[in-house]
Amino acid sequence: MDPIVTLQDAVTAFAPFMEPTDAELDAIEREAPLINAELELLDVQIALLDRPVTETDTRRLRRAHRKVLATRLAVTNQAASVSEAAA
């Protein structure tokens, strides 16, 4: 039995309109530090799932959470300054 496959997906899979725009790439680059901080927080949370939490673990978790908040503030302020400069 021969499968019936259309070529439409193969033709449009690499269409230029499917690529991210320069503005979208800039937004991703601006948010990269926040994404990394959130991943670090997630790593800490995952590490604490299967063991009793010690005082050191608690400090590590708080430090990661504070880093996320500080980075979120920095990214927000940076986005606000970019939008003010554009206006």
C-alpha positions in Angstrom: 0.0 0.0 0.0 1.4 3.4 -1.0 0.8 6.3 1.3 -0.8 9.4 -0.2 1.3 12.4 0.8 0.8 15.9 -0.4 3.7 18.2 -1.2 2.0 21.3 0.1 3.5 21.0 3.5 7.0 20.6 2.1 6.6 23.6 -0.1 5.2 26.0 2.5 7.3 24.7 5.5 10.1 27.1 4.7 8.1 30.0 3.4 9.6 33.4 4.4 6.5 34.6 6.2 6.9 31.9 8.7 10.3 33.2 9.9 10.4 35.5 13.0 10.7 39.2 12.2 13.5 41.3 13.4 11.3 42.9 16.0 10.3 39.5 17.3 14.0 38.4 17.5 14.8 41.6 19.4 12.0 40.9 21.9 13.3 37.4 22.4 16.8 38.7 22.9 15.6 41.3 25.5 13.7 38.6 27.4 16.5 36.0 27.3 17.9 37.0 30.8 14.4 36.5 32.3 14.0 33.2 30.6 17.3 32.0 31.9 16.4 33.2 35.5 13.1 31.4 35.3 14.9 28.2 34.1 17.3 28.5 37.0 14.3 28.8 39.4 12.7 25.8 37.8 15.9 23.8 38.2 16.0 24.6 41.9 12.3 23.7 42.3 12.8 20.4 40.5 15.8 19.5 42.6 13.8 20.0 45.8 10.9 17.7 44.8 12.4 14.5 45.9 14.3 15.3 49.1 13.8 17.1 52.4 14.4 20.8 52.2 17.3 22.1 54.2 18.1 25.6 55.2 20.6 25.9 52.3 18.0 24.7 49.9 15.6 27.3 51.2 18.2 30.0 50.7 18.9 28.7 47.2 15.2 28.8 46.3 14.8 32.4 47.7 17.9 33.5 45.8 16.6 32.1 42.5 13.2 33.7 43.1 14.7 37.1 43.9 16.8 36.8 40.7 13.6 36.2 38.7 11.9 39.2 40.2 14.9 41.5 39.7 15.4 40.3 36.1 11.7 40.8 35.4 11.9 44.3 36.8 15.0 45.1 34.6 13.4 43.6 31.5 10.2 45.6 32.1 12.1 48.8 32.7 14.2 48.2 29.5 11.0 47.6 27.5 9.5 50.8 28.9 12.5 52.8 28.0 12.6 51.4 24.5 8.9 52.2 24.0 9.4 55.7 25.3 12.3 56.3 22.9 10.2 55.1 20.0 7.3 57.4 20.9 
